[in-house]
Amino acid sequence: MRKVKKDGEDVSLTLKEFVLLEYFMRNPNKVINREELLGHLWDFNYSSFSNVIDVHVKNLRKKLGDGDPQGILETVRGVGYRLKG
């Protein structure tokens, strides 16, 4: 488990959630497509038709208290996701 702080409170993240958040933070305001995220999170070819990225983003949003689909982790329909800076 990895931990981050939000509003002074510890938030426990899985390794994949932590790596995903870190990648978004290193690329603020950049729309990142699912294939790029899959390539960053896994070292092997993973089916781009899988919803594994969507599930990790949903879990990350929930843990960060970002229930708004267009909140800090914005969904860019048909393209990917973006961390609003």
GIVENRA-V489525 format. One record per run of one state. SS is the DSSP state (alpha for helix, beta for strand, coil for the rest). FROM is the first residue (numbers start at 1). TO is the last residue. If there is no record, write none. Layout:
ss-><SS,SS>
from-><FROM,FROM>
to-><TO,TO>
//
This chain:
ss-><coil,beta,coil,beta,coil,alpha,coil,beta,alpha,coil,alpha,coil,beta,coil,beta,coil>
from-><1,2,7,9,14,15,27,32,34,42,52,64,73,77,80,84>
to-><1,6,8,13,14,26,31,33,41,51,63,72,76,79,83,85>
//
